[in-house]
Amino acid sequence: MLGLILLILLFIITYLIKNRILEKYKIVSEMDVNRFLEKYYFSLNSKTVSLIKRKDIEFKRLLAASVLLDNNQVDINCLDPAIIKKLKIDLITYSFPCQGLSIANMGRAKGINNEESKSNLVWQIYRILNESPYKPKYLLMENVPNLLSNKFKDEYEHWKNKLSELGYKTFTIILNSIDCGSIQHRRRVFAVSVLKNLRTPFSNDFEFKCYIDKITSSKKLSLDKKRKKFDDIFKKFPSNEENLSCLINHTPSRIKMIDSVRIINETNNFEIPTLTTKQDRIPNVGVIKLKNDFTHKTNYRFISPREAYRLMGFDDKDFNKLLPLIEKGILNKESLYRQAGNSISVEAIEIIFQVISEIQMSSNTNENLKEE
């Protein structure tokens, strides 16, 4: 009953916020909504531009409200660099598309310099910074480890050199979420760029790694803490509606897949491999044994979207904000898995932000001492 009440409240709150923001900007009729949205490009699969005009009016109203509430600039190719100075932006994060770097696409991976590569979008960040007279204090990049591979390391060095010309010193590390308080193995490259006039407690990548290692040394979980977090994420595998909706069909291809992946609830170390954007493909994080009496279903299920979000470090209160969109069919399982698999581990990003915060606090202290 409490869950139903919370869901109803979420619907009401979403409805009120959406209508108030649209009324504020005088976006009332469907024609108004279409006129507003046609200024932007949207994609529902991160690959192709979607024809939003044909979508349901409620979906379009929610999308318009979201753009306004988030101040979403939508297309980085069209972003005016003047916004940096206008908003006095101190931090830019850029987790650019990884398709041009991904091991899964090695035959087609074109790096970051090839204009035909999706990863080439990173150079829009350079354009914006280069054309802005006001430079943010910090830049934060996250991407797949293959960026530092032999194939692409020269391109990455070129990128760092261009940032250096703009006045930034860049520190790079490969961080694994399992070392940051997560039970997920998720190796990602993080690069923190800092304006050269700001003092940092490290001067090169080795010192940067040592600095972060001191932070992560107290974050890594013991076996008992991994077990507890594992249980918190999977809630001892209940047979609720969300989980039953993830039962795997009894087909030859699915049986073959089950035979080749790990059974999550038979793990002994309570560690999970990297979450991907698709759970019905190999590789994935594994499957969960769940006995049931459904016809044409196996006794296994995929992890649920909620569990995927938990695995990335999000709380249930974060996932519950999506429930109105799930109930309306605006977000389906595929899009939820894609969002979770493309996101950054909360445990890892918190450590990076801690480092940036400590640099900023040190900078503030130095400024105060100068004034005295």
JOPE-V265641 format. One record per pair of residues at least 12 apart in sequence whose ideal C-beta (glycine too) atoms are under 10 Angstrom apart, sorted by the first residue. I is the first residue (numbers start at 1). GAP is how many residues later the second one is. D is the distance in Angstrom with one decimal. If there is no record, write none. Layout:
# JOPE-V265641
[[I	GAP	D] [I	GAP	D]]
This chain:
# JOPE-V265641
[[3	317	9.1] [3	320	9.4] [6	311	9.7] [6	314	6.9] [6	317	8.4] [7	313	8.1] [7	316	5.6] [7	317	7.7] [7	319	9.9] [7	320	7.3] [8	316	9.8] [10	310	6.7] [10	311	7.0] [10	312	9.2] [10	313	5.7] [10	314	5.2] [10	315	9.8] [10	317	9.1] [11	312	8.3] [11	313	5.1] [11	316	7.6] [11	317	9.0] [12	312	9.3] [13	308	9.4] [13	311	8.6] [14	48	7.8] [14	51	8.9] [14	307	8.5] [14	309	9.3] [14	310	4.7] [14	311	8.2] [14	314	9.6] [15	43	9.8] [15	46	9.9] [15	47	9.7] [15	309	8.3] [17	48	7.0] [17	52	7.3] [18	40	9.1] [18	43	6.1] [18	44	6.0] [18	45	9.9] [18	46	8.5] [18	47	4.2] [18	48	8.5] [18	50	9.6] [18	51	8.7] [18	306	9.8] [19	42	8.2] [19	46	8.1] [20	45	8.8] [21	40	9.9] [21	43	8.4] [21	44	4.9] [21	45	9.1] [21	46	9.6] [21	47	5.2] [21	48	5.8] [22	14	8.9] [22	39	6.4] [22	40	9.7] [22	42	6.4] [22	43	5.7] [22	46	7.7] [24	41	10.0] [24	44	8.1] [25	39	8.4] [25	40	9.3] [25	43	6.2] [27	33	9.9] [27	34	8.1] [27	37	5.9] [27	38	8.5] [27	41	8.2] [28	33	9.7] [29	28	9.5] [30	23	9.6] [30	27	5.2] [30	30	7.4] [30	31	8.5] [32	29	9.7] [32	32	8.7] [33	19	9.4] [33	20	9.3] [33	22	10.0] [33	24	7.0] [33	26	9.9] [33	27	4.9] [33	28	5.8] [33	29	10.0] [33	30	8.4] [33	31	5.3] [33	32	9.6] [34	18	8.2] [34	19	5.5] [34	21	9.9] [34	23	9.3] [34	26	7.1] [34	30	9.3] [35	29	10.0] [36	24	9.0] [36	25	10.0] [36	27	9.4] [36	28	5.3] [36	31	7.9] [36	32	8.5] [37	15	5.3] [37	16	7.4] [37	18	9.2] [37	23	6.2] [37	24	9.8] [37	26	6.5] [37	27	5.9] [37	30	7.8] [37	37	9.6] [38	14	8.0] [38	15	7.0] [39	28	9.4] [39	35	8.3] [39	36	9.5] [39	39	9.4] [40	12	8.4] [40	23	9.1] [40	24	9.5] [40	27	6.9] [40	32	8.2] [40	33	8.8] [40	34	4.1] [40	35	6.5] [40	38	8.8] [41	33	6.4] [41	34	5.1] [41	36	8.8] [41	37	8.5] [42	13	9.4] [42	21	7.1] [42	25	9.0] [42	30	9.9] [42	32	7.1] [42	33	9.2] [44	286	9.8] [44	288	10.0] [44	290	9.8] [44	291	7.1] [44	294	9.7] [45	289	8.6] [45	290	8.1] [45	293	7.7] [46	51	7.7] [46	53	9.1] [46	72	9.1] [46	231	8.8] [46	289	9.8] [46	292	7.1] [46	293	9.8] [46	296	7.5] [47	50	9.9] [47	52	9.0] [47	71	8.9] [52	12	9.6] [55	275	9.1] [56	272	8.5] [56	273	8.9] [56	274	8.3] [58	270	6.7] [58	272	8.1] [59	266	9.0] [59	269	7.7] [59	270	8.9] [59	271	5.4] [62	262	8.7] [62	263	7.2] [62	266	8.3] [62	268	6.8] [63	267	8.9] [66	259	9.9] [71	12	9.4] [71	16	8.8] [75	49	9.4] [76	18	8.8] [76	20	9.0] [76	45	6.5] [76	46	9.8] [76	48	4.6] [76	49	7.8] [76	51	9.0] [76	52	7.7] [77	44	7.9] [77	47	6.0] [77	50	8.9] [78	46	9.5] [79	45	7.3] [79	46	9.7] [79	48	8.7] [79	49	6.0] [80	48	8.5] [80	51	8.9] [80	52	9.4] [81	46	7.3] [81	47	4.7] [81	48	7.6] [81	49	7.9] [81	50	4.0] [81	51	4.1] [81	52	8.7] [81	53	9.0] [82	46	9.7] [82	49	8.5] [82	50	7.3] [82	51	9.1] [82	52	9.1] [83	45	8.3] [83	49	8.3] [83	51	9.9] [84	44	6.7] [84	45	7.7] [84	47	9.0] [84	48	4.1] [84	49	8.5] [84	50	5.2] [84	51	7.7] [84	52	6.5] [85	47	6.2] [85	48	6.3] [85	49	3.7] [85	50	9.4] [86	46	9.8] [86	48	8.7] [87	47	9.4] [87	49	10.0] [88	46	7.2] [88	48	9.0] [89	39	10.0] [89	43	8.9] [89	45	7.8] [89	46	9.4] [89	47	5.0] [89	48	9.1] [89	49	9.8] [90	44	9.9] [90	45	9.7] [90	46	5.4] [90	47	4.8] [90	48	6.5] [90	105	9.9] [90	266	9.7] [90	270	8.2] [91	45	5.9] [91	46	7.0] [91	47	4.6] [91	48	7.6] [91	49	6.7] [91	262	9.1] [91	265	7.2] [91	269	9.3] [92	33	7.0] [92	36	8.0] [92	37	7.7] [92	43	9.7] [92	44	5.1] [92	45	9.6] [92	46	7.5] [92	47	5.2] [92	48	7.3] [92	49	9.3] [92	101	8.9] [93	32	9.8] [93	45	9.0] [93	46	7.8] [93	47	4.6] [93	48	7.6] [93	49	7.6] [93	251	9.0] [93	256	9.0] [93	259	9.7] [93	260	9.8] [94	27	8.8] [94	28	6.6] [94	30	8.7] [94	31	4.8] [94	32	9.9] [94	34	9.6] [94	45	7.0] [94	46	7.4] [94	47	5.4] [94	48	8.2] [94	49	9.0] [94	97	9.4] [94	99	9.9] [95	27	9.8] [95	45	8.6] [95	46	7.0] [95	47	4.4] [95	48	6.4] [95	93	9.0] [95	95	9.8] [95	247	8.4] [95	248	9.0] [95	249	6.6] [95	254	9.8] [96	16	7.7] [96	22	8.2] [96	23	5.9] [96	24	8.5] [96	25	5.0] [96	26	4.3] [96	27	9.1] [96	28	8.4] [96	29	7.4] [96	45	7.7] [96	46	9.1] [96	47	6.7] [96	51	9.8] [97	15	9.7] [97	20	8.4] [97	21	4.0] [97	22	5.4] [97	23	8.7] [97	24	5.9] [97	25	8.5] [97	46	8.9] [97	245	9.5] [98	20	8.3] [98	21	6.6] [98	44	9.5] [98	45	5.5] [98	46	4.7] [98	48	8.0] [98	49	8.2] [98	90	9.6] [98	91	9.9] [98	244	8.7] [99	18	7.5] [99	19	4.5] [99	20	6.5] [99	45	9.7] [100	12	6.4] [100	13	9.3] [100	14	7.1] [100	16	8.7] [100	17	3.5] [100	18	5.4] [100	19	3.1] [100	20	6.8] [100	21	9.1] [100	22	9.3] [100	43	10.0] [100	46	9.7] [100	47	9.6] [100	52	8.7] [100	55	9.7] [101	16	8.4] [101	17	9.4] [101	18	5.5] [101	42	6.6] [101	43	5.4] [101	44	9.0] [101	45	4.8] [101	46	5.4] [101	47	9.6] [101	48	8.2] [101	50	8.7] [101	51	6.1] [101	54	9.3] [101	55	9.5] [101	88	9.5] [102	16	9.9] [102	17	8.9] [102	41	9.7] [102	42	6.0] [102	44	6.6] [103	41	7.6] [103	42	8.9] [103	43	5.6] [103	46	8.6] [104	40	9.6] [104	42	9.7] [104	172	9.1] [104	177	9.9] [104	179	9.1] [105	12	9.7] [105	13	9.6] [105	14	10.0] [105	41	9.6] [106	40	8.2] [106	43	9.5] [106	45	8.2] [109	37	7.6] [109	40	9.6] [109	42	7.5] [109	43	8.0] [110	42	9.8] [111	35	9.8] [111	36	9.0] [111	40	7.4] [111	41	5.2] [111	43	9.2] [111	44	5.0] [111	45	9.1] [112	31	9.3] [112	35	7.8] [112	40	7.1] [112	43	5.2] [112	44	7.5] [112	46	8.6] [112	47	6.6] [113	39	9.1] [113	41	9.2] [113	42	5.2] [113	45	7.2] [113	46	8.7] [114	41	9.1] [119	24	8.1] [119	25	9.6] [119	28	8.5] [119	33	9.0] [119	36	9.2] [122	19	8.0] [122	21	8.7] [122	25	9.8] [122	33	9.7] [122	34	9.9] [122	37	6.9] [123	36	8.5] [123	39	8.7] [125	14	7.6] [125	16	8.5] [125	34	9.4] [125	37	10.0] [125	38	9.1] [126	33	7.9] [126	36	5.8] [126	37	7.7] [126	39	9.6] [126	40	7.7] [129	33	9.2] [129	34	7.9] [129	37	5.4] [129	38	9.1] [129	39	8.5] [129	64	9.6] [130	32	8.4] [130	35	8.7] [130	36	6.4] [132	34	9.5] [135	31	6.7] [135	32	6.0] [135	33	7.9] [135	60	6.3] [136	32	9.3] [136	57	9.1] [136	59	8.1] [137	31	9.5] [137	56	9.5] [137	57	6.9] [137	58	5.3] [137	60	9.3] [137	61	6.3] [137	219	8.8] [137	222	8.6] [137	223	7.4] [137	226	8.0] [138	30	8.9] [138	54	6.8] [138	55	6.8] [138	56	5.9] [138	57	7.8] [138	60	8.5] [138	215	9.8] [138	217	9.9] [138	218	5.5] [138	221	7.7] [138	222	7.9] [139	24	7.1] [139	27	9.4] [139	29	6.4] [139	31	7.9] [139	52	7.7] [139	53	7.4] [139	54	3.8] [139	55	8.1] [139	56	9.3] [139	217	10.0] [140	50	7.2] [140	51	7.4] [140	52	5.9] [140	53	7.7] [140	204	9.9] [140	209	8.5] [140	212	6.5] [140	213	8.1] [140	215	9.8] [140	216	7.1] [141	15	9.8] [141	18	8.9] [141	22	9.6] [141	29	8.5] [141	31	8.5] [141	48	7.5] [141	49	6.9] [141	50	4.2] [141	51	8.1] [141	52	7.6] [142	33	9.1] [142	46	5.6] [142	47	6.9] [142	48	5.5] [142	49	8.0] [142	201	9.9] [142	202	5.4] [142	203	9.5] [142	206	8.4] [142	207	7.5] [142	210	8.2] [143	13	9.4] [143	45	6.9] [143	46	5.2] [143	47	8.6] [143	48	8.3] [144	30	9.8] [144	43	8.3] [144	44	6.7] [144	45	6.9] [145	29	5.3] [145	30	9.7] [145	31	9.5] [145	42	5.1] [145	43	6.8] [145	44	5.5] [146	43	8.6] [147	12	9.1] [147	25	8.9] [147	27	9.4] [147	41	9.5] [147	42	5.2] [147	44	8.8] [148	24	7.3] [148	25	9.9] [148	26	6.9] [148	41	6.0] [148	43	9.8] [156	14	9.6] [156	16	8.0] [156	33	8.6] [156	35	8.6] [159	32	8.9] [160	12	7.8] [160	31	7.8] [160	33	8.2] [163	28	8.9] [163	30	5.4] [164	29	9.0] [164	32	8.2] [166	27	8.9] [166	29	9.2] [166	30	9.8] [167	26	9.4] [167	27	9.7] [167	28	5.7] [167	29	5.5] [167	30	7.8] [168	24	9.6] [168	25	4.1] [168	26	6.6] [168	27	6.2] [168	28	6.8] [168	30	9.8] [169	23	9.3] [169	24	6.9] [169	25	5.7] [169	26	8.0] [169	27	5.3] [169	28	10.0] [169	29	8.7] [169	31	7.3] [169	33	9.9] [169	34	8.3] [169	35	9.4] [170	21	5.5] [170	22	7.2] [170	23	4.4] [170	24	7.9] [170	35	8.9] [170	38	9.7] [171	19	8.9] [171	20	6.9] [171	21	5.1] [171	22	7.8] [171	23	7.6] [171	29	7.5] [171	31	6.4] [171	32	8.8] [171	33	7.5] [171	34	5.8] [171	35	9.8] [171	36	8.3] [171	37	4.0] [171	38	8.8] [171	40	8.9] [171	41	9.4] [171	184	8.9] [172	17	6.5] [172	18	7.3] [172	19	4.6] [172	20	8.1] [172	21	9.5] [172	32	9.9] [172	33	5.4] [172	36	7.4] [172	37	9.1] [173	15	9.5] [173	16	7.4] [173	17	5.6] [173	18	7.9] [173	19	8.4] [173	32	6.8] [173	33	9.8] [173	35	5.8] [173	36	5.3] [173	38	9.3] [173	39	6.0] [173	40	9.4] [173	178	9.9] [173	179	8.7] [173	182	9.7] [174	13	5.7] [174	14	7.1] [174	15	5.5] [174	16	7.8] [174	35	8.8] [175	12	7.3] [175	13	6.2] [175	14	8.0] [175	15	5.5] [175	34	9.2] [175	37	7.0] [175	41	7.9] [175	170	8.6] [175	172	9.6] [175	173	5.2] [175	174	9.2] [175	176	7.2] [175	177	7.5] [176	12	8.0] [176	40	9.0] [176	44	9.7] [176	98	9.7] [176	169	9.1] [176	172	7.9] [177	95	9.6] [177	97	8.6] [177	98	9.5] [177	134	9.3] [177	135	8.6] [177	136	7.9] [177	167	9.1] [177	168	4.0] [177	169	8.9] [177	170	5.6] [177	171	5.0] [177	172	9.5] [177	174	9.8] [178	38	9.8] [178	41	9.9] [178	42	7.4] [178	43	8.2] [178	48	9.0] [178	93	6.5] [178	94	8.9] [178	167	9.4] [178	169	9.1] [178	170	9.6] [179	33	9.2] [179	34	8.5] [179	36	9.9] [179	37	4.8] [179	38	8.8] [179	40	7.0] [179	41	5.3] [179	42	9.4] [179	168	9.0] [179	169	8.5] [179	172	9.1] [180	32	9.3] [180	35	8.6] [180	36	5.7] [180	39	5.2] [180	40	7.6] [180	41	9.5] [180	133	9.0] [180	165	6.9] [180	166	9.0] [180	167	4.1] [180	168	4.7] [180	169	8.9] [180	170	7.6] [180	171	5.5] [180	172	9.4] [181	35	8.2] [181	37	9.1] [181	38	4.3] [181	39	7.1] [181	40	6.2] [181	44	8.6] [181	45	10.0] [181	48	8.2] [181	132	8.3] [181	164	9.3] [181	165	9.1] [181	166	4.3] [181	167	8.8] [181	169	8.4] [181	170	8.6] [182	37	8.9] [182	38	9.5] [182	39	8.0] [182	44	9.4] [182	47	7.9] [182	51	9.8] [182	89	9.3] [182	90	8.5] [182	129	7.8] [182	130	8.3] [182	131	6.3] [182	163	5.6] [182	164	8.1] [182	165	4.4] [182	166	7.3] [183	38	6.9] [183	42	9.0] [183	43	5.2] [183	44	9.1] [183	45	9.7] [183	46	5.2] [183	47	5.7] [183	49	9.6] [183	50	7.2] [183	84	9.6] [183	86	9.0] [183	87	5.8] [183	88	5.5] [183	89	5.5] [183	128	7.6] [183	164	9.6] [184	45	9.9] [184	49	9.3] [184	87	7.6] [184	88	4.9] [184	89	7.6] [184	90	6.8] [184	91	6.3] [184	101	7.9] [184	127	5.5] [184	128	7.5] [184	129	8.6] [184	161	6.6] [184	163	8.5] [184	164	9.6] [185	86	6.4] [185	87	7.0] [185	88	5.6] [185	89	5.9] [185	90	9.6] [185	100	9.7] [186	86	9.0] [186	87	8.6] [186	88	5.0] [186	89	7.0] [186	125	9.1] [186	126	8.4] [186	158	8.9] [186	159	5.3] [186	161	9.2] [186	162	7.3] [187	87	7.6] [187	161	9.6] [188	86	9.3] [188	156	7.1] [188	157	7.5] [188	160	6.7] [188	161	9.3] [190	18	9.6] [190	22	8.8] [190	154	8.9] [190	158	7.4] [190	159	8.2] [190	161	8.9] [190	162	5.3] [190	165	9.3] [191	14	9.6] [191	17	9.7] [191	161	9.6] [192	16	7.6] [192	20	9.8] [192	160	6.6] [192	161	9.8] [192	163	6.6] [192	164	6.5] [192	167	8.4] [194	161	9.9] [194	162	8.2] [194	165	6.4] [194	166	9.6] [194	169	9.4] [195	168	9.6] [197	166	9.3] [198	161	6.5] [198	162	8.3] [198	164	8.6] [198	165	5.3] [198	168	9.0] [199	160	7.7] [199	163	6.4] [199	164	6.8] [199	166	10.0] [199	167	6.6] [200	155	9.0] [200	158	9.5] [200	159	5.7] [200	162	8.3] [200	163	9.3] [201	154	8.7] [201	157	7.3] [201	158	7.3] [201	161	7.2] [202	153	9.0] [202	157	9.5] [208	147	8.3] [211	144	6.9] [211	147	8.9] [212	136	10.0] [212	139	6.5] [212	140	8.1] [212	142	9.1] [212	143	6.6] [215	135	9.7] [215	136	5.5] [215	137	9.7] [215	139	6.4] [215	140	7.4] [215	143	9.3] [216	131	9.5] [216	132	9.2] [216	135	6.4] [219	128	7.2] [219	129	9.6] [219	131	9.1] [219	132	7.1] [221	49	8.6] [221	50	9.4] [221	126	9.8] [223	45	9.3] [223	46	7.3] [223	47	7.1] [223	48	9.8] [224	46	9.4] [225	45	9.1] [226	41	9.7] [226	43	7.2] [226	44	4.0] [226	45	6.7] [226	46	9.8] [227	40	9.8] [227	41	10.0] [227	42	9.4] [227	43	5.0] [228	42	8.8] [229	41	7.5] [229	81	9.1] [229	82	9.7] [230	34	8.8] [230	35	9.5] [230	37	7.7] [230	39	9.4] [230	40	4.1] [230	41	8.4] [230	42	8.0] [230	81	9.9] [231	39	8.6] [232	78	7.3] [232	84	9.9] [233	31	9.8] [233	37	9.6] [233	39	8.3] [233	70	8.8] [233	73	9.3] [233	74	5.9] [233	75	9.5] [233	76	9.5] [233	77	4.3] [233	78	5.9] [233	79	10.0] [233	80	9.9] [234	30	7.1] [234	31	7.3] [234	36	9.8] [234	38	9.6] [234	54	7.3] [234	69	7.8] [234	70	9.2] [234	73	6.1] [234	76	8.1] [234	77	9.1] [235	71	9.3] [235	72	8.4] [235	75	9.0] [235	81	9.9] [236	29	8.7] [237	27	8.4] [237	28	5.6] [237	51	5.8] [237	52	8.0] [237	53	6.5] [237	64	8.8] [237	70	9.6] [238	52	9.4] [239	51	6.5] [239	52	8.6] [239	53	7.3] [239	62	9.5] [240	64	8.8] [240	66	9.7] [241	63	9.8] [242	62	4.8] [242	63	7.8] [242	64	5.8] [242	65	8.6] [242	77	10.0] [242	84	9.7] [242	91	9.9] [243	45	7.8] [243	47	6.8] [243	49	10.0] [243	58	6.1] [243	59	9.3] [243	60	8.8] [243	61	5.4] [243	63	8.7] [243	64	8.2] [244	46	7.8] [244	48	7.0] [244	50	7.8] [244	53	9.0] [244	57	7.5] [244	60	9.4] [245	56	8.6] [245	57	9.6] [245	59	7.5] [245	60	9.4] [245	88	7.6] [246	33	8.0] [246	34	9.9] [246	41	9.2] [246	42	8.3] [246	44	8.6] [246	54	9.5] [246	55	4.3] [246	56	4.5] [246	57	7.0] [246	58	5.1] [246	59	8.3] [246	60	9.8] [246	61	8.7] [246	87	7.5] [247	41	9.9] [247	43	6.9] [247	45	6.3] [247	47	6.2] [247	49	9.5] [247	50	4.4] [247	51	7.0] [247	52	8.5] [247	53	7.5] [247	54	4.8] [247	55	8.3] [248	31	9.5] [248	32	8.0] [248	39	6.7] [248	40	9.6] [248	42	9.3] [248	49	6.9] [248	50	4.7] [248	51	8.8] [248	52	5.0] [248	53	6.0] [248	54	6.4] [249	31	9.4] [249	45	9.9] [249	47	6.3] [249	48	6.5] [249	49	7.2] [250	44	9.2] [250	45	8.5] [250	46	5.2] [250	47	5.9] [250	48	5.0] [250	49	9.3] [250	50	9.6] [251	45	8.4] [251	47	8.8] [253	27	9.3] [254	26	7.9] [254	33	9.4] [254	43	9.7] [254	44	6.6] [254	46	8.4] [254	48	10.0] [255	43	7.0] [255	45	9.4] [256	26	9.2] [257	23	7.6] [257	24	8.1] [257	25	6.1] [257	27	8.2] [257	30	8.0] [257	43	9.4] [257	45	10.0] [258	28	9.6] [258	29	5.8] [258	31	9.5] [258	40	6.6] [258	41	9.4] [258	42	5.4] [260	22	6.2] [260	23	9.3] [261	12	9.0] [261	18	9.8] [261	21	6.6] [261	22	7.6] [261	23	6.2] [261	24	8.2] [261	25	5.1] [261	26	5.8] [261	39	9.4] [262	22	9.3] [262	23	8.1] [262	24	3.9] [262	25	7.8] [263	23	6.5] [263	24	6.4] [263	25	7.3] [263	26	5.7] [263	37	7.7] [264	21	7.1] [264	22	4.4] [264	23	6.6] [264	24	4.9] [264	25	8.2] [264	36	9.7] [264	37	9.8] [264	38	9.9] [264	39	7.1] [264	43	9.3] [265	21	9.1] [265	22	9.2] [265	23	5.4] [265	24	5.6] [265	25	8.5] [265	35	9.9] [266	20	9.2] [266	22	9.4] [266	23	7.2] [267	19	8.1] [272	13	5.2] [272	14	7.2] [272	31	8.8] [272	35	9.8] [272	39	6.2] [273	12	5.5] [273	13	7.0] [274	37	9.9] [274	67	8.7] [274	71	9.8] [275	28	8.3] [275	32	9.6] [275	33	6.0] [275	34	9.6] [275	36	5.5] [275	37	6.5] [275	62	8.5] [275	65	6.2] [275	66	5.3] [275	67	9.7] [275	68	8.8] [275	70	8.8] [276	32	9.7] [276	61	8.1] [276	62	9.5] [276	64	9.4] [276	65	5.0] [276	66	9.4] [277	31	9.7] [277	57	8.8] [277	58	9.8] [277	60	6.0] [277	61	4.5] [277	62	8.4] [277	63	7.9] [277	64	3.4] [277	65	5.9] [277	66	9.9] [278	24	9.8] [278	56	7.6] [278	59	6.2] [278	60	7.6] [278	63	7.3] [279	22	9.7] [279	23	4.2] [279	24	6.4] [279	25	9.3] [279	26	9.1] [279	28	10.0] [279	29	7.6] [279	54	8.4] [279	55	9.3] [279	58	5.6] [279	61	9.6] [279	62	8.5] [280	22	6.7] [280	53	9.5] [280	54	8.9] [280	57	8.8] [284	18	7.5] [284	19	8.3] [284	53	9.4] [284	57	9.5] [285	17	8.7] [285	18	6.0] [285	22	9.0] [285	23	8.0] [285	26	7.2] [285	56	9.5] [286	14	9.6] [286	16	9.0] [286	17	7.7] [287	12	9.9] [287	13	4.5] [287	14	6.6] [287	15	6.1] [287	16	7.9] [288	12	6.6] [288	13	5.3] [288	14	7.6] [288	15	6.6] [288	16	9.1] [288	19	8.6] [289	12	8.3] [302	31	8.5] [302	35	8.5] [303	34	8.9] [303	37	9.5] [304	15	9.7] [304	29	8.3] [304	32	8.9] [304	33	9.6] [305	14	7.5] [305	17	8.4] [305	21	8.2] [305	26	8.6] [305	27	9.2] [305	28	5.7] [305	29	9.4] [305	30	8.9] [305	31	3.7] [305	32	6.1] [305	33	9.9] [305	34	8.5] [305	35	6.8] [306	12	10.0] [306	13	5.2] [306	14	8.9] [306	16	9.3] [306	17	9.9] [306	20	10.0] [306	30	8.5] [306	34	9.5] [307	12	9.5] [307	33	9.1] [308	25	9.5] [308	28	7.1] [308	29	6.0] [308	30	9.9] [308	31	8.7] [308	32	3.9] [308	33	7.2] [308	35	9.3] [309	13	8.5] [309	27	7.7] [309	28	9.8] [309	30	8.2] [309	31	5.3] [309	34	8.3] [309	37	9.8] [310	30	9.2] [311	29	7.4] [311	30	9.8] [311	34	8.7] [312	27	9.3] [312	28	5.4] [312	29	8.4] [312	30	9.7] [312	31	5.3] [312	32	7.8] [312	33	5.8] [312	34	6.3] [312	35	8.9] [312	36	9.8] [313	30	8.7] [313	31	8.8] [313	32	5.6] [313	33	2.7] [313	34	5.0] [313	35	8.2] [313	36	8.3] [313	37	8.1] [314	26	8.0] [314	29	8.0] [314	31	9.9] [314	32	6.3] [315	31	9.0] [318	28	9.2] [319	17	8.7] [319	21	9.3] [322	13	9.8] [322	14	7.2] [322	17	8.7]]
